[in-house]
Amino acid sequence: MESSAASTVNVYSTRRRALARVTITQVAAHAGVSVASASRALNGLIASPQTVAKVQHAAEKLGYVADATAQSLKRGRTNQLAYAVADIGNPVYVEMMTAVERVVSASGYRLVLSSMGTLSSSVDVVRDLSRGYVDGMILSPLRVTDELLAVLAKTPVPVVVLGHLPGRQSIDNVRADSLTAMRLVVDHLVAEGRSDVAFVNGPSDTTPGAFRRDGFAAAVAAHPEILARSVEAEDFTIAAGYAAARLVLSEESRPDAIVAANDLIGIGAIRAAEDFGLSIPGDIAVTGIDNTELAGVVRPGLTSVDLGAEERGRAAAELLLKRIMDPERPAHTIAIAPSLVVRGSSHARMPDPAPSPTREHTEHTDLNEEREAG
């Protein structure tokens, strides 16, 4: 027992020694050179080959690791960029993140992911990341408040917002066009002969919820021959979509089409319709928004509006890199045009869709943007 206890103590002692940070002073002493010489050798500055060899050998033997924080302070940069999102489990954010990472890594930056699900955490995340942790950030908030805008205006690091910003903001911005997206899907359903359309939205106090609500209202107003109704899910999730769709389908007069505010809600609606014994699209059509990978996996395939998640992510990353290179350039707004991808959930005998053509986007440098998109 004593031997075992001694062994345990030795293991923990070794771990503590390993965790203790080796300083450059210790490296210099072990190599028999000055601290200044050791610093030059480790940072690739002018030093003799003999000094470099001795210092590198000492650093490896002692397990020296450079203090990233101290180096960042010296250089004035971290080589890190942040991507902060409201829901890291939503596949559309994952698609945007992948596009962002591809662009920034090609420019030598590391991408740091951060979650900002609640209003308070959104403001806190921006404040925290602005304290020298990153060289710039891309935000995709669900809600944009006056407090968040005030914090963004004071942030010392470059910022790009993925999503609609209200009014005139001197902030680089990449947005989807939810109003056009809703028109595309409603026009499609009318063309398919649907006459009673229910909209299952997410929370309308969010930016996407508000714009998709307004977009649906405008789209059905252009078709006075159809009936329209709306219900609001508690969240943009499959479970919330399922619960909200059940409410609609429990009504005495059922709709013959459901427009979901995103693909996750749409998948929940498909499940609810199946529980009611309804055939899709025979008894009821279901559509989504975002055209995530899940839309093509479920059966029947979910008709969805592609809002260009990959394009938005890439455009946001490119805007951020341009802002870092030129902090004084005018704020830019880029709007990505949507496209409808029709699958079996809204059109019988629908073959698999062909790959979507390259999507166009519009870029604006003035701050008097009248087009509403979110």
C-alpha positions as CSV (number, residue, x, y, z in Angstrom):
1,M,0.0,0.0,0.0
2,E,2.8,2.4,0.9
3,S,4.5,1.7,-2.4
4,S,1.3,2.3,-4.3
5,A,0.7,5.6,-2.4
6,A,4.3,6.8,-3.1
7,S,3.8,5.9,-6.8
8,T,0.6,8.0,-6.9
9,V,2.3,11.0,-5.3
10,N,5.2,10.7,-7.8
11,V,2.7,10.7,-10.7
12,Y,0.9,13.8,-9.5
13,S,4.2,15.5,-8.7
14,T,5.4,14.8,-12.2
15,R,2.1,16.3,-13.6
16,R,2.4,19.4,-11.5
17,R,6.0,19.9,-12.7
18,A,4.8,19.4,-16.3
19,L,2.0,21.9,-15.9
20,A,4.4,24.6,-14.4
21,R,5.2,27.0,-17.3
22,V,8.9,27.0,-18.2
23,T,10.1,30.6,-18.7
24,I,12.4,32.0,-21.3
25,T,14.7,32.9,-18.4
26,Q,15.1,29.2,-17.5
27,V,15.7,28.4,-21.2
28,A,18.4,31.0,-21.4
29,A,20.1,29.8,-18.2
30,H,20.1,26.2,-19.4
31,A,21.5,27.2,-22.8
32,G,24.2,29.5,-21.2
33,V,23.1,32.6,-23.1
34,S,21.4,35.9,-22.2
35,V,17.6,36.2,-22.1
36,A,17.8,38.6,-25.1
37,S,19.8,36.1,-27.1
38,A,17.3,33.3,-26.2
39,S,14.4,35.5,-27.2
40,R,16.0,36.3,-30.6
41,A,16.7,32.7,-31.3
42,L,13.2,31.5,-30.4
43,N,11.5,34.3,-32.5
44,G,13.6,33.8,-35.6
45,L,15.5,37.0,-35.2
46,I,19.2,37.6,-35.8
47,A,21.3,35.1,-33.8
48,S,24.3,32.9,-34.6
49,P,23.6,29.2,-35.6
50,Q,25.4,28.0,-32.5
51,T,23.1,30.1,-30.3
52,V,20.0,29.0,-32.1
53,A,20.9,25.4,-31.8
54,K,21.7,25.7,-28.0
55,V,18.5,27.6,-27.3
56,Q,16.3,25.2,-29.3
57,H,17.9,22.2,-27.6
58,A,17.3,23.8,-24.2
59,A,13.7,24.7,-25.0
60,E,12.9,21.2,-26.2
61,K,14.6,19.6,-23.2
62,L,12.7,21.8,-20.7
63,G,9.4,21.6,-22.5
64,Y,9.3,25.3,-23.2
65,V,6.0,26.6,-24.7
66,A,5.8,30.3,-25.8
67,D,3.2,32.4,-24.0
68,A,0.6,33.1,-26.7
69,T,-0.9,35.9,-24.8
70,A,2.4,37.7,-24.3
71,Q,3.3,37.2,-28.0
72,S,-0.1,38.5,-29.1
73,L,0.5,41.7,-27.0
74,K,3.9,42.2,-28.6
75,R,2.6,41.6,-32.1
76,G,-0.6,43.4,-31.6
77,R,-2.5,40.5,-33.2
78,T,-3.6,37.0,-32.2
79,N,-4.0,35.3,-35.6
80,Q,-7.5,34.2,-34.4
81,L,-10.9,35.1,-35.6
82,A,-14.2,34.3,-33.9
83,Y,-17.5,33.0,-35.3
84,A,-20.3,33.5,-32.7
85,V,-23.7,32.0,-33.4
86,A,-26.9,31.7,-31.5
87,D,-27.4,27.9,-32.1
88,I,-24.4,25.8,-32.8
89,G,-26.6,22.8,-33.3
90,N,-28.5,24.2,-36.3
91,P,-27.1,22.7,-39.5
92,V,-27.4,26.0,-41.4
93,Y,-24.9,27.6,-38.9
94,V,-22.6,24.6,-39.3
95,E,-22.6,25.2,-43.1
96,M,-21.8,28.8,-42.7
97,M,-19.1,28.1,-40.2
98,T,-17.4,25.6,-42.6
99,A,-17.4,28.2,-45.3
100,V,-16.0,30.9,-43.0
101,E,-13.3,28.5,-41.7
102,R,-12.2,27.6,-45.3
103,V,-11.6,31.3,-46.1
104,V,-9.9,32.4,-42.9
105,S,-7.6,29.4,-42.6
106,A,-6.4,30.0,-46.2
107,S,-5.3,33.5,-44.9
108,G,-3.4,32.0,-41.9
109,Y,-6.1,32.5,-39.2
110,R,-7.5,30.1,-36.7
111,L,-11.3,30.2,-36.3
112,V,-12.7,30.2,-32.8
113,L,-16.3,29.1,-32.3
114,S,-18.5,30.8,-29.6
115,S,-22.1,30.4,-28.6
116,M,-24.3,33.3,-27.8
117,G,-27.8,31.9,-27.3
118,T,-29.4,34.5,-25.0
119,L,-29.6,38.3,-25.3
120,S,-27.2,38.9,-22.4
121,S,-24.7,36.4,-23.6
122,S,-24.7,38.0,-27.1
123,V,-23.6,41.3,-25.6
124,D,-21.2,39.6,-23.2
125,V,-19.6,37.5,-26.0
126,V,-18.9,40.6,-28.0
127,R,-17.4,42.4,-25.0
128,D,-15.2,39.5,-24.0
129,L,-13.9,38.8,-27.5
130,S,-13.0,42.4,-28.0
131,R,-10.5,42.3,-25.1
132,G,-7.6,41.1,-27.2
133,Y,-8.7,37.5,-27.7
134,V,-9.3,37.8,-31.5
135,D,-8.4,40.0,-34.4
136,G,-12.0,40.1,-35.7
137,M,-15.3,38.4,-35.4
138,I,-18.3,37.3,-37.3
139,L,-21.6,37.3,-35.5
140,S,-24.9,35.6,-36.3
141,P,-27.3,36.7,-33.6
142,L,-31.0,35.7,-33.5
143,R,-32.0,39.1,-32.0
144,V,-30.4,42.5,-32.7
145,T,-31.2,45.0,-29.9
146,D,-30.1,48.6,-29.3
147,E,-27.8,47.3,-26.6
148,L,-26.1,44.9,-28.9
149,L,-25.7,47.6,-31.6
150,A,-24.2,50.0,-29.0
151,V,-21.6,47.4,-28.1
152,L,-20.8,46.6,-31.7
153,A,-20.3,50.4,-32.4
154,K,-17.7,50.5,-29.7
155,T,-15.9,47.3,-30.4
156,P,-12.2,47.9,-31.2
157,V,-11.9,44.9,-33.5
158,P,-13.5,44.4,-36.9
159,V,-17.0,42.9,-37.0
160,V,-19.2,41.4,-39.6
161,V,-22.8,40.6,-38.9
162,L,-24.6,37.7,-40.6
163,G,-28.2,38.8,-40.7
164,H,-30.3,41.9,-41.1
165,L,-29.3,45.1,-39.2
166,P,-31.9,47.8,-38.7
167,G,-31.5,51.3,-39.9
168,R,-28.2,52.8,-40.9
169,Q,-25.3,51.0,-39.3
170,S,-21.6,51.4,-40.1
171,I,-21.1,47.6,-39.8
172,D,-20.3,45.2,-42.5
173,N,-23.3,43.0,-43.1
174,V,-24.2,39.9,-45.0
175,R,-27.9,39.0,-45.2
176,A,-30.3,36.6,-46.7
177,D,-33.5,37.7,-48.5
178,S,-36.3,36.1,-46.5
179,L,-39.0,38.2,-48.1
180,T,-38.2,36.8,-51.6
181,A,-37.8,33.3,-50.1
182,M,-41.4,33.4,-48.8
183,R,-42.7,34.6,-52.1
184,L,-41.0,31.8,-54.0
185,V,-42.4,29.1,-51.8
186,V,-46.0,30.5,-51.7
187,D,-46.0,31.0,-55.4
188,H,-44.9,27.4,-55.8
189,L,-47.6,26.1,-53.6
190,V,-50.3,28.1,-55.4
191,A,-49.0,26.7,-58.7
192,E,-49.3,23.2,-57.3
193,G,-53.0,23.9,-56.6
194,R,-52.8,24.5,-52.8
195,S,-55.5,26.8,-51.5
196,D,-55.2,26.7,-47.7
197,V,-51.7,27.5,-46.5
198,A,-50.5,27.5,-42.8
199,F,-47.3,29.2,-41.9
200,V,-45.4,27.6,-38.9
201,N,-43.0,30.3,-37.8
202,G,-40.3,30.3,-35.1
203,P,-40.3,33.0,-32.5
204,S,-41.3,36.3,-34.2
205,D,-39.2,38.4,-31.8
206,T,-36.1,37.1,-33.6
207,T,-34.7,38.6,-36.8
208,P,-35.5,35.6,-39.0
209,G,-38.9,35.1,-37.4
210,A,-39.9,38.7,-38.0
211,F,-38.8,38.8,-41.6
212,R,-40.3,35.4,-42.5
213,R,-43.6,36.4,-40.8
214,D,-43.7,39.7,-42.9
215,G,-42.6,37.8,-46.0
216,F,-45.4,35.3,-45.7
217,A,-48.0,38.0,-45.1
218,A,-46.8,39.8,-48.3
219,A,-46.7,36.6,-50.3
220,V,-50.2,35.5,-49.5
221,A,-51.5,39.0,-50.0
222,A,-50.6,38.6,-53.6
223,H,-52.9,35.6,-53.8
224,P,-56.3,36.7,-52.4
225,E,-57.8,33.4,-53.7
226,I,-56.1,31.3,-51.0
227,L,-56.7,31.0,-47.3
228,A,-53.8,31.6,-44.9
229,R,-53.2,31.1,-41.3
230,S,-50.2,31.2,-39.0
231,V,-48.9,29.6,-35.8
232,E,-45.7,30.3,-33.9
233,A,-43.4,27.6,-32.6
234,E,-41.4,28.0,-29.4
235,D,-38.1,27.6,-31.2
236,F,-36.6,26.8,-34.6
237,T,-36.2,23.1,-33.8
238,I,-37.7,19.8,-34.9
239,A,-39.5,19.3,-31.6
240,A,-41.0,22.8,-31.6
241,G,-42.1,22.4,-35.2
242,Y,-43.7,19.1,-34.4
243,A,-45.7,20.6,-31.5
244,A,-46.8,23.7,-33.5
245,A,-47.8,21.6,-36.6
246,R,-49.9,19.3,-34.4
247,L,-51.9,22.4,-33.3
248,V,-52.6,23.4,-36.9
249,L,-53.5,19.8,-37.9
250,S,-55.9,19.5,-35.0
251,E,-58.1,22.3,-36.3
252,E,-61.5,21.3,-37.7
253,S,-60.5,22.6,-41.1
254,R,-57.0,21.4,-42.0
255,P,-54.7,23.3,-44.4
256,D,-53.5,21.5,-47.5
257,A,-50.0,23.0,-47.2
258,I,-47.6,24.0,-44.4
259,V,-44.9,26.5,-44.9
260,A,-42.2,26.1,-42.2
261,A,-39.9,28.9,-41.2
262,N,-36.9,26.6,-41.5
263,D,-36.0,23.0,-42.4
264,L,-36.0,21.8,-38.8
265,I,-39.6,23.0,-38.2
266,G,-40.5,21.5,-41.6
267,I,-39.2,18.1,-40.6
268,G,-41.2,18.4,-37.4
269,A,-44.3,19.2,-39.5
270,I,-43.7,16.1,-41.7
271,R,-43.6,13.9,-38.6
272,A,-46.8,15.5,-37.2
273,A,-48.6,15.0,-40.5
274,E,-47.6,11.3,-40.5
275,D,-48.9,10.9,-37.0
276,F,-52.3,12.2,-38.2
277,G,-52.2,9.6,-41.0
278,L,-51.8,12.2,-43.7
279,S,-50.0,11.5,-46.9
280,I,-47.3,13.9,-48.2
281,P,-47.8,15.5,-50.6
282,G,-51.1,13.9,-51.4
283,D,-53.1,15.2,-48.4
284,I,-50.8,18.0,-47.4
285,A,-47.6,19.7,-48.8
286,V,-44.8,20.8,-46.5
287,T,-42.0,23.2,-47.3
288,G,-39.0,24.5,-45.4
289,I,-36.3,27.2,-45.6
290,D,-32.5,26.9,-45.6
291,N,-32.1,23.9,-47.9
292,T,-29.9,22.1,-45.3
293,E,-28.5,18.6,-45.9
294,L,-31.4,17.2,-43.8
295,A,-33.9,18.5,-46.4
296,G,-32.5,16.0,-48.9
297,V,-32.2,13.1,-46.4
298,V,-35.8,12.9,-45.1
299,R,-38.4,11.1,-47.0
300,P,-40.2,12.5,-48.9
301,G,-37.5,15.1,-49.6
302,L,-38.3,18.5,-48.2
303,T,-38.9,21.3,-50.6
304,S,-36.9,24.2,-49.3
305,V,-35.7,27.6,-50.2
306,D,-31.9,27.8,-50.4
307,L,-30.8,31.0,-48.7
308,G,-27.2,30.5,-49.6
309,A,-25.6,29.6,-46.3
310,E,-22.3,28.7,-47.8
311,E,-22.2,31.9,-49.9
312,R,-23.1,34.0,-46.8
313,G,-20.4,32.4,-44.8
314,R,-17.8,32.9,-47.5
315,A,-18.9,36.5,-48.1
316,A,-18.8,37.3,-44.4
317,A,-15.2,35.9,-44.1
318,E,-14.0,37.9,-47.1
319,L,-15.6,41.1,-45.8
320,L,-13.9,40.6,-42.4
321,L,-10.5,40.0,-44.0
322,K,-10.9,43.1,-46.1
323,R,-11.9,45.1,-43.0
324,I,-8.8,43.9,-41.1
325,M,-6.6,45.0,-44.0
326,D,-8.4,48.3,-44.5
327,P,-10.1,49.5,-41.3
328,E,-11.2,52.8,-42.9
329,R,-13.1,51.3,-45.9
330,P,-16.8,52.0,-46.1
331,A,-19.3,49.5,-44.6
332,H,-20.6,47.0,-47.1
333,T,-23.9,45.2,-47.2
334,I,-24.1,42.0,-49.3
335,A,-27.5,40.4,-50.0
336,I,-27.6,36.8,-51.2
337,A,-30.5,35.9,-53.6
338,P,-32.5,32.8,-52.6
339,S,-33.5,29.9,-54.9
340,L,-36.3,27.3,-54.6
341,V,-35.3,23.6,-54.5
342,V,-38.4,21.5,-55.1
343,R,-38.6,18.0,-53.7
344,G,-41.3,15.4,-53.1
345,S,-42.9,17.0,-50.0
346,S,-44.7,19.5,-52.2
347,H,-44.8,17.9,-55.7
348,A,-45.8,14.3,-56.5
349,R,-43.4,12.2,-58.6
350,M,-40.7,14.9,-58.2
351,P,-37.2,13.6,-59.3
352,D,-34.1,14.6,-57.3
353,P,-33.3,18.2,-58.1
354,A,-30.3,19.1,-60.2
355,P,-27.4,20.9,-58.5
356,S,-28.3,24.5,-57.9
357,P,-26.7,27.0,-60.3
358,T,-24.2,29.5,-58.9
359,R,-26.1,32.1,-56.9
360,E,-25.7,35.7,-57.5
361,H,-25.4,38.3,-54.8
362,T,-25.6,42.0,-54.6
363,E,-23.2,44.2,-52.7
364,H,-23.9,47.7,-51.5
365,T,-21.4,50.2,-50.1
366,D,-23.9,52.9,-49.1
367,L,-25.8,52.8,-45.8
368,N,-29.2,53.8,-47.2
369,E,-30.2,50.2,-48.0
370,E,-34.0,50.1,-48.6
371,R,-34.3,46.4,-49.4
372,E,-35.5,44.4,-46.3
373,A,-33.9,41.0,-46.0
374,G,-33.2,38.8,-43.0
